[in-house]
Amino acid sequence: MSLTKSQFKQDFKRHLKDDLALDIDEASYFDMYKVLAGMVKSAYNQNWHHTWRSYDQQHKKQLYYFSIEFLPGRMLQSNLFNLGWLDIVKDGMKDLGVDFEKIVEQENDMALGNGGLGRLASSFMDALASDGFAGNGNGIRYKYGLFKQKFIDGYQVELPNNWLNEGNVWEERRETHSVMVRFGGQVFLKPQNGQLVPVYEGSQLIKAVPYDTGMVGYENGVVNTLRLWDAEIPEDEESKYRTIDDLRRVEDLTSVLYPDDSTEDGRRMRIRQEYFFVSAGLQSIINHYLKKYDQPLTKLDQYVAVHINDTHPSMAIAELMRLLMDEHGLSWEDAWKVTVNVMSYTNHTIMAEAMERWDINMMQQEVPRVLQIIQEIDRRFVLSLEGKYDQNFINRTRIIANNQVHMAHLAIIGSHSINGVAKLHTELLKKEVLHDFYRLYPERFNNKTNGVTLRRWMAIDNPRLAAILDQEIGTDWRENPLELEKLLKYRSNNKVLDQLIAAKQANKRDLAKFIKQQTGIEVSSKAIFDVQIKRLHAYKRQLLNLLRIVKLYQDLKANPNADIYPRVFIFGAKAAPSYQYAKAVIKCINEVANLVNNDPDIHDKLKVVFLENYNVSLADRIIPAADVSEQISLASKEASGTSNMKLMANGALTVATMDGANIEIHDYVGDDNIFTFGLSSQEVYRYYADNSYHASEYYENDPVIHRVVDAFVDGTIPNISMEGREIFESLVQYNGDQFFVLRDFESYLEAQDKVDQAYRNPKHWAQMSLINTANAGHFSSDLTIDRYVDDVWKLTPNK
Ligand SMILES: *Cc1c(COP(=O)(O)O)cnc(C)c1O
């Protein structure tokens, strides 16, 4: 859709007049945001219509990506960019005297996700549309996105994120595509015409209403659909909803995104949410298939792929069985064959506590028919193993054991493909965590290393870097990410290296300004910008980073002239509200920041900045300005990581454990262009096997560690008497330090010393940085999606 600048300016002014009866000088930034977003939407609506029409006409196989989280962030700029309008609009706004940045900031982040999992789902939506595949999202339209984080006295406080308050310009309510989802009551089977049909008593119907958002492909005219479901009381059932509690239970269903993927909060509501969006999504898929594709349901697997993003949507397996059998009369055997062929599953974690298990009584009360079907899947699974495997093996792998339903087991048994999200992670699944299943179904296991939307993180967020790339290697890298490798030719080109240094400097100045605005802290853009941005979790080891800061602080106090290159430590992280340890770490980081930033002995050599409310739009700002990327999880614990990819693409050098996708980053950039440290995953597993790690020995025997750890309880860091004690105990109590922080500390310091030295040679640093950017193409979600499409979903591109 071509648009000239003068045309844009005219249209924009006309729309302000026509829609709001305003001239530019009378309009607020929010008015202008709404008008501009409206223009973007009308520009792609045609294509949206064309896209689904063409899928229907061609009987194209479609993928539906089921995810309980989507985290697109702000969409105005990415939609403008994908339409090919961004530069024109930026220029045009400049002509009109309008601060485009301010318009962008009017949009509330669509924050319907916690972190990496939801962000991945949104990257995939972009890549599917941009690569021209028929891939749609299916999820929940939460009224409140992930909580807003504020710091009060250094503590995290959670505020509601009422992102829909001012309306959401991107969504379309599709009332006519509503479906009913049944909860609760009793169910029994009654013979009828030689078949068993379910009869329900006392159950409740909830109306699921879809809200669709266009997922605009990059300059290719494709617009796919993200369908998010809202819950309402059905008109003809109103009389059955008598009490306030009844009403509240319906409202609650789509009210909050659970702010943790690994604790026990609100388990019953979580089961209801999972069933709600899975059932609604599958019903709408089947309705559409029968109406537009007009094929028997035994062929569903030729036209439909459903992907289960982590275990949250795994009830889809039982629900599809239910729909095929109860509603459409297929036999168990036919339905099972179709279901397994339709379903595929991504595992995102190896941490046992994050593996969902639901109490069988709760499922009985909430989704009785689905539980019956799961029980039958389990019965048949056990039957198929008896006589071939011993009882222990069967007990370890079956879906239902100890009155719990093991959702990962359901997902694995009911899917034809199971993938991990980085090479190491997939290997660990096969060898350790899911080894039993790997023995049963070796052909189902495969790896799909995660990827990121490089267009967003580079072309949109870092226009200075993009301009250098465009000038030296052309603009094709936007569509063919491996073109970035062409940059390697310039690794010794002084002009290009100087340009890269200047671009990074300018980005750092922008971030320094933002930091000053947000926190009042003055930082120098000449210092190393050392960044750790991700959810706060023990395994991600923000604490390891903090211990190092405390050590540097102590070094400088002992010797104010110590030769330490100035650094700014930048954190962004939310802790789940019920995760006490993580909140204690936040408090400690904030108090260390206070201490370090205000101590004159430190001479601005160290600054610690913890930015509030980490989300996609904050990531958009921080990432282009990073020099150092902290990816320091305990080896084996981070399944993949994606901030590691975004940061390398923007030229940050990684301080990395050999974990997740860090290993693959290391493979591409080589030893010399990354700072690796710490235990390997084999070493971690060896420690587990022989139980030989005793953190207290490191504390007792290493005077540096002793001094640093004591700072948490001896008053060195003020105002943390409770939290400091908690951290202290987590480290040195018998059996403590679950994530080997003290074990990896010395090795971490060595890696950081190398960073300190390397940064002193700007040319060499820029060269390493260039090599990271040049290799980032391998981590484009476009390529990840191509691999899913070929190996798992079997889609063909749209013409
Ligand atoms: C990329 C991203 C993440 C994932 O970060 P990891 O370091 O891979 O855990 C989380 N939150 C936001 C807002 C992101 O953009």
Ligand as a Chemical Component Dictionary entry (heavy atoms), coordinates in Angstrom:
data_LIG
# 
_chem_comp.id                   LIG 
_chem_comp.type                 NON-POLYMER 
_chem_comp.pdbx_formal_charge   0 
_chem_comp.three_letter_code    LIG 
# 
loop_
_chem_comp_atom.comp_id 
_chem_comp_atom.atom_id 
_chem_comp_atom.alt_atom_id 
_chem_comp_atom.type_symbol 
_chem_comp_atom.charge 
_chem_comp_atom.model_Cartn_x 
_chem_comp_atom.model_Cartn_y 
_chem_comp_atom.model_Cartn_z 
_chem_comp_atom.pdbx_ordinal 
LIG C1 C1 C 0 11.986 -10.882 25.509 1  
LIG C2 C2 C 0 11.188 -10.568 26.708 2  
LIG C3 C3 C 0 11.181 -11.451 27.789 3  
LIG C4 C4 C 0 11.995 -12.722 27.823 4  
LIG O1 O1 O 0 13.249 -12.472 28.444 5  
LIG P1 P1 P 0 14.202 -13.676 28.887 6  
LIG O2 O2 O 0 15.463 -13.004 29.277 7  
LIG O3 O3 O 0 14.375 -14.547 27.699 8  
LIG O4 O4 O 0 13.535 -14.353 30.013 9  
LIG C5 C5 C 0 10.421 -11.117 28.895 10 
LIG N1 N1 N 0 9.702  -9.980  28.945 11 
LIG C6 C6 C 0 9.706  -9.097  27.925 12 
LIG C7 C7 C 0 8.904  -7.846  28.053 13 
LIG C8 C8 C 0 10.436 -9.358  26.774 14 
LIG O5 O5 O 0 10.421 -8.484  25.758 15 
# 
loop_
_chem_comp_bond.comp_id 
_chem_comp_bond.atom_id_1 
_chem_comp_bond.atom_id_2 
_chem_comp_bond.value_order 
_chem_comp_bond.pdbx_ordinal 
LIG C1 C2 SING 1  
LIG C2 C3 SING 2  
LIG C2 C8 DOUB 3  
LIG C3 C4 SING 4  
LIG C3 C5 DOUB 5  
LIG C4 O1 SING 6  
LIG O1 P1 SING 7  
LIG P1 O2 DOUB 8  
LIG P1 O3 SING 9  
LIG P1 O4 SING 10 
LIG C5 N1 SING 11 
LIG N1 C6 DOUB 12 
LIG C6 C7 SING 13 
LIG C6 C8 SING 14 
LIG C8 O5 SING 15 
# 
